[in-house]
Amino acid sequence: MRILIVGAGEVGYHVAERLAKELHDVVVIDVDRDRLDYVESHLDVGVVEGSGVNMTVLEAAGIGQAGMLLAVTSVDEVNLVCCMSVPPRHGLTKVARVSNPDFYRGGEALRPSRFGVDLLINPERELALETFALLESTAATDLTLFAGGAVQLIGLTVLEGAPADGRTLGEIGRKVGRRDLLAVAVERDGETMIPDGSTVIQAYDHVYAIAAEDEITRAMGLCGYEPSKLTRVMIAGHSREAFYLAKLLEQHGIEGTVLVADPEMAHEFAVRLEQTLILRGDATDVELLEFEGAGETDAFAAFTDEDEMNIISSLVARDLGVNQIVTLLNRTDYLPLARRIGLETAVSPRIAAANAILQHVRRGSIQNVTVFKDSDAEVIDFIVSADNPLIGKRLEDIELPEHAILATIVRNERMMIPRGSDSLQAGDEAIVFALADAVSEVTELFPS
């Protein structure tokens, strides 16, 4: 499918990278020649210089043959006008990145269809929702929900001396018995591998496990974590992500404090947030954070507009003894760095947006898509159609790509860790973990 991406920033680049690896015909449009040169030198995609609101530029990029238009610049109005500029056509889906919360408050004038848009993506709100789920889990670095939350994919860093440290997955499995819990990937030294029973888990490994909701506590315990309750959170910054997260905390009755440096933004937050304490101050001020009791909070979220500030304030919070720290990073190339310096839970609005966009790109049998922050791995949730040729075959007779694993089957709202003797049925949810080079082949196995 030909896909036009308007905007060569972090979101546009990341989405283009993922789609190009899946052999889509991708064309990136931007007014900035330097950005396009970078895209062209790093990705196997086409580029067109010009404005995405200019129909001549869109025609030069092949809008007439495109199946999807993704307007993902950093300016809401440009993205909306871009979609409005293209007449409706059967087979063309238009997606716009829009961050202004006014566009999500309902009302006839603000409906996406009024702008010729099929889907609005709000990276900041997507990130706040992801962060809240991570905070509630207390130890996870990654968390994705399937089947309405009955099945969860959780990322955990193995602590030194944890029950799993130094044991093979086979040994761990024999100890815990047949449980709805499966390790689907292990990241070690920057490399992601799909493990088997002989894989030895080591301290500081980053393990991705898929589990039934009531087995998540067991997964955390195996990696060395004790369950705890979220009651108090401190947020540093006045970004849109900080505002959305504070609103979520209020809605769930969790005590929130927001540290804001700018006096005007401090006033705006105080007006819009009814149950949140707003403090004036610098997020990197050690004495201020200590005086305001940052070390006694359950979690700290560094959500300023500057990545460097977020990294420094997160390190200060860690030094003060905060157990759970979430660091917002706009630059995706900072994500591996954050983990290397001990900031295990970093989040990116660009990747949050990419996840939402990729889910819409891959429609049909696909329910959900999750892209991992610092690896080439994805988890894809398929619905097995009634005419799927895999139905009735024993799983051990199905040839999955080398870098893919059928992690879970959800049938009648019940999770199953699949065995070789099991088979798929129509209506099953098949949740597959795959590295990027296997995604296209996996997707072909589950046509709509």
C-alpha positions in Angstrom: 0.0 0.0 0.0 1.2 3.5 -0.8 1.2 5.6 2.4 1.9 9.4 2.4 3.4 10.8 5.6 3.3 14.6 5.9 5.9 15.6 8.5 9.5 14.3 8.8 9.8 14.9 12.5 10.2 12.3 15.2 6.6 10.9 14.7 6.8 10.9 10.9 10.3 9.3 10.9 9.4 6.6 13.4 6.2 5.6 11.5 8.0 5.7 8.2 10.7 3.5 9.5 8.2 0.8 10.8 6.1 0.9 7.6 9.1 0.7 5.3 10.4 -2.4 7.1 7.0 -4.0 6.3 7.5 -3.2 2.6 4.9 -0.5 2.2 5.4 2.1 -0.5 6.1 5.1 1.8 6.5 8.7 0.7 7.5 11.4 3.3 6.6 15.0 2.6 8.2 18.0 4.4 9.2 21.6 3.8 12.5 21.1 5.5 15.1 19.8 3.0 17.6 18.8 5.8 15.0 16.6 7.4 14.2 15.0 4.1 17.9 14.4 3.4 18.2 12.6 6.8 15.1 10.5 6.1 16.3 9.6 2.6 19.8 8.6 3.8 18.4 6.3 6.6 15.2 4.8 5.2 14.1 3.1 2.0 11.3 5.6 1.3 10.5 8.3 -1.2 10.6 12.0 -0.3 9.0 15.0 -1.7 9.9 18.6 -0.6 7.0 20.9 -0.1 3.9 21.7 2.0 1.4 19.0 2.8 -1.4 21.5 2.3 -0.4 22.0 -1.3 -2.4 19.7 -3.6 0.3 19.9 -6.3 2.8 18.6 -3.8 0.5 15.8 -2.7 -0.1 14.8 -6.3 3.6 14.7 -6.9 3.8 12.3 -4.0 1.2 10.0 -5.5 -1.9 10.9 -3.5 -4.1 9.4 -6.3 -2.7 6.0 -5.7 -2.4 6.2 -1.9 -4.4 4.1 0.5 -3.5 6.3 3.5 -2.5 9.9 4.3 -0.9 10.5 7.7 -0.6 14.2 8.6 1.8 14.2 11.6 3.6 17.5 11.7 3.9 19.3 15.0 1.3 21.9 14.0 -2.4 20.8 14.5 -3.8 23.3 12.0 -1.4 22.1 9.2 -2.4 18.5 9.8 -6.1 19.3 9.6 -5.8 21.6 6.5 -3.7 18.9 4.9 -6.5 16.4 5.3 -9.2 18.9 4.2 -7.2 19.6 1.1 -7.7 16.1 -0.2 -11.1 15.2 -1.6 -12.8 12.1 -0.1 -12.0 9.0 -2.0 -13.0 5.4 -1.5 -10.0 3.4 -0.2 -8.2 6.5 1.2 -7.9 6.8 5.0 -6.8 10.2 6.4 -5.2 10.4 9.9 -4.3 13.7 11.6 -2.1 14.3 14.6 -3.9 16.8 16.8 -2.8 17.7 20.3 -5.2 20.6 21.2 -7.6 19.2 23.8 -10.4 21.4 22.4 -10.7 19.0 19.4 -11.7 16.1 21.8 -14.5 17.8 23.7 -17.3 16.8 21.4 -19.7 19.1 19.6 -20.7 19.0 15.9 -18.1 21.6 14.9 -15.2 19.6 16.2 -16.1 16.2 14.8 -13.2 14.7 12.8 -15.4 14.1 9.8 -16.0 17.9 9.6 -12.3 18.2 8.8 -12.2 15.3 6.3 -10.4 13.2 8.9 -11.0 9.6 9.7 -8.9 9.5 12.8 -7.4 12.0 15.2 -4.3 11.0 17.1 -3.3 12.8 20.3 0.2 11.8 21.2 0.2 13.7 24.5 -3.0 12.1 25.8 -1.9 8.6 24.5 1.3 9.0 26.5 -0.5 10.1 29.7 -2.7 7.0 29.5 0.3 4.8 29.0 2.1 6.5 31.9 -0.9 6.1 34.3 -1.0 2.4 33.5 2.7 2.1 34.2 2.3 4.0 37.5 -0.5 1.7 38.6 1.6 -1.4 37.9 4.4 0.1 40.2 7.3 -1.8 38.6 6.6 -2.1 34.9 8.7 -0.4 32.3 6.2 -1.3 29.6 2.5 -2.3 29.8 -0.1 -3.2 27.2 -3.6 -4.5 27.8 -5.4 -7.0 25.7 -8.9 -8.5 25.9 -10.2 -5.6 27.9 -7.3 -5.9 30.4 -7.7 -9.6 31.1 -4.4 -10.2 29.4 -1.4 -8.0 29.9 2.0 -7.7 28.4 4.5 -6.3 31.0 8.1 -5.3 30.7 10.2 -5.8 33.8 13.9 -5.4 34.6 15.2 -8.4 36.6 16.7 -7.3 40.0 19.9 -8.9 41.3 19.0 -11.8 43.6 15.4 -12.1 42.2 13.9 -15.6 42.2 14.4 -15.6 38.4 18.0 -14.5 38.5 20.3 -17.3 37.3 17.6 -19.8 36.4 16.4 -21.1 33.0 12.9 -20.4 31.9 12.3 -24.2 32.0 13.3 -24.3 35.7 11.1 -21.3 36.5 8.2 -22.9 34.6 8.5 -26.1 36.6 8.5 -24.2 39.9 5.4 -22.1 39.2 3.5 -24.9 37.4 1.2 -24.5 34.5 0.2 -20.8 34.9 -1.1 -18.2 32.5 2.3 -16.6 32.3 4.9 -16.7 29.5 8.1 -14.9 28.9 8.0 -13.8 25.2 11.2 -11.8 24.9 14.4 -11.0 26.7 16.4 -7.9 26.0 20.1 -8.0 27.0 22.9 -5.6 26.0 20.7 -3.9 23.5 19.7 -7.1 21.7 16.2 -8.6 21.8 15.8 -12.3 21.6 12.9 -14.8 21.7 13.7 -17.2 24.5 13.1 -20.9 25.0 13.2 -23.2 28.0 17.0 -23.3 28.1 17.4 -19.5 28.2 19.0 -18.4 31.5 17.6 -15.2 33.0 20.2 -12.9 34.3 20.1 -9.8 36.6 19.4 -6.6 34.7 17.8 -8.5 31.8 14.7 -6.7 30.5 12.0 -9.4 30.3 8.7 -9.1 28.4 6.1 -11.4 29.8 2.5 -11.9 28.8 0.1 -13.0 31.6 -3.4 -13.2 32.8 -4.3 -10.2 34.9 -4.2 -12.1 38.2 -0.7 -13.5 37.3 1.0 -10.0 36.9 1.8 -9.9 40.6 3.5 -13.3 40.3 5.5 -12.0 37.3 6.7 -9.0 39.3 7.7 -11.3 42.2 9.8 -13.5 40.0 11.7 -10.4 38.9 12.2 -9.3 42.5 9.4 -6.7 43.0 7.0 -6.4 45.9 3.5 -5.1 45.1 2.6 -1.6 46.3 -0.3 0.8 46.1 -0.2 4.1 44.3 -1.4 7.0 46.5 0.9 10.0 45.8 2.6 11.2 42.6 4.8 14.2 41.8 4.9 15.5 38.3 7.6 17.9 37.1 6.7 20.2 34.2 3.9 22.1 32.6 3.7 20.1 29.3 0.4 18.9 27.9 1.4 15.4 28.9 1.8 16.7 32.5 -1.7 18.2 32.4 -3.3 15.0 31.0 -1.6 12.9 33.6 -2.6 15.1 36.4 -6.2 14.9 35.3 -6.0 11.1 35.2 -4.7 11.1 38.8 -7.6 13.4 39.9 -10.1 11.1 38.2 -8.8 8.1 40.1 -8.5 9.8 43.5 -4.7 9.8 43.6 -2.9 12.7 45.3 -1.0 14.7 42.7 1.6 17.5 42.9 2.8 19.4 39.8 6.0 21.4 39.9 5.8 24.3 37.4 8.6 26.8 36.7 6.6 29.3 34.6 4.3 31.6 36.6 1.7 31.9 33.9 1.5 28.2 33.3 1.4 27.6 37.1 -1.7 29.8 37.2 -3.3 28.0 34.3 -2.8 24.6 35.8 -4.2 25.9 39.1 -7.3 27.0 37.4 -7.8 23.8 35.3 -6.8 21.3 38.0 -9.2 21.2 40.9 -7.6 18.7 43.3 -3.9 18.9 42.4 -1.3 20.9 44.3 0.6 23.3 42.1 4.0 24.4 43.2 6.3 27.0 41.6 9.9 25.9 41.1 12.6 24.3 39.0 12.4 20.5 38.4 16.1 20.1 39.0 16.2 22.0 42.3 17.4 19.3 44.7 16.6 21.3 47.8 13.1 22.1 46.6 12.3 18.5 45.7 13.7 17.3 49.0 11.7 20.0 50.9 8.5 19.1 49.1 8.9 15.4 50.0 9.6 14.0 46.5 11.4 11.1 48.2 8.2 10.1 50.1 6.1 9.9 46.9 5.2 6.6 45.3 6.2 7.9 41.9 7.8 10.8 40.1 7.1 11.8 36.5 9.5 14.1 34.7 7.3 15.7 32.1 8.9 19.1 31.1 9.2 20.1 27.5 13.0 19.5 27.5 14.4 16.0 27.4 17.7 17.0 29.2 15.7 18.6 32.0 13.7 15.4 32.4 16.8 13.2 32.5 18.4 15.4 35.2 15.2 15.8 37.3 14.7 12.0 37.1 18.2 11.4 38.4 17.6 13.8 41.2 14.4 12.0 42.2 16.2 8.7 42.1 18.9 10.1 44.4 16.2 11.2 46.8 14.9 7.6 46.9 11.8 7.6 44.7 11.0 4.0 43.8 9.2 4.5 40.5 10.3 7.2 38.0 8.9 7.9 34.6 10.9 10.0 32.2 9.4 11.7 29.2 11.7 11.7 26.1 10.7 13.3 22.8 13.9 12.2 21.1 13.7 8.4 20.5 17.5 8.1 20.3 17.6 9.0 24.0 15.6 5.9 25.0 18.4 3.4 25.1 20.6 6.0 26.9 18.0 6.4 29.6 18.1 2.7 30.4 21.9 2.6 30.5 22.0 5.3 33.1 19.4 3.6 35.3 16.2 5.3 34.2 14.3 2.1 33.4 10.9 3.6 32.6 11.1 6.2 29.7 8.1 7.1 27.6 7.8 8.8 24.3 4.8 10.7 22.8 6.2 9.9 19.4 6.0 6.1 20.0 2.6 6.5 21.7 1.4 8.2 18.5 3.1 5.6 16.3 1.3 2.8 18.1 -2.1 4.4 17.6 -1.3 5.1 13.9 0.1 1.6 13.2 -3.0 0.0 14.7 -5.1 2.0 12.2 -2.8 1.2 9.3 -3.1 -2.5 9.9 -6.8 -2.9 10.0 -8.8 -6.0 9.1 -8.0 -8.9 11.4 -5.7 -6.7 13.6 -7.2 -5.5 16.9 -4.1 -3.9 18.5 -0.5 -3.2 17.8 2.2 -2.3 20.3 5.6 -1.0 19.2 8.4 -1.3 21.9 10.3 1.8 22.8 13.9 0.6 22.4 13.8 -2.5 20.2 12.5 -3.6 16.8 9.8 -5.8 18.4 6.0 -5.6 18.1 3.1 -7.4 19.7 0.1 -7.8 17.3 -3.4 -8.9 18.4 -5.2 -10.7 15.6 -8.8 -11.9 15.4 -8.9 -15.3 13.6 -11.4 -15.1 10.7 -13.7 -18.0 10.0 -12.0 -18.7 6.7 -8.4 -18.6 8.0 -6.6 -21.7 6.7 -4.8 -22.2 10.0 -8.0 -23.2 11.8 -7.9 -26.8 13.0 -4.2 -27.2 12.4 -2.0 -28.2 15.4 0.2 -25.3 16.3 3.3 -27.4 16.1 2.5 -27.9 12.4 2.2 -24.2 11.7 5.4 -22.6 10.4 5.8 -19.2 12.1 8.7 -17.0 11.1 11.9 -17.5 13.0 11.6 -14.3 14.9 8.0 -14.7 16.0 6.1 -16.5 18.7 2.4 -17.1 19.2 2.3 -15.9 22.8 -1.3 -16.3 23.8 -4.7 -17.3 22.6 -7.8 -15.6 24.1 -10.9 -17.8 23.6 -14.3 -16.9 25.2 -12.5 -14.3 27.3 -10.2 -16.9 28.7 -6.4 -16.7 28.2 -4.5 -19.8 27.0 -0.8 -20.3 26.9 -0.7 -22.3 23.6 0.9 -25.7 23.4 1.9 -27.6 20.2 -1.1 -29.8 20.4 -3.5 -26.9 20.5 -5.2 -25.4 17.5 -6.9 -22.1 16.5 -10.6 -21.6 16.2 -12.6 -18.9 14.5 -13.1 -15.9 16.7 -9.9 -16.5 18.7 -7.7 -13.6 19.6 -4.1 -14.7 18.6 -1.5 -12.4 20.2 1.8 -12.7 18.4 5.2 -11.3 19.5 7.5 -10.6 16.5 10.7 -8.8 15.6 10.4 -6.2 12.8 11.7 -8.6 10.1 9.0 -11.1 10.8 5.9 -8.7 11.0 5.0 -8.8 7.3 5.1 -12.6 7.2 3.1 -12.9 10.4 0.4 -10.5 9.1 0.0 -12.6 6.0 -1.0 -15.6 8.2 -4.0 -13.7 9.6 -5.9 -12.2 6.7 -9.1 -10.3 7.3 
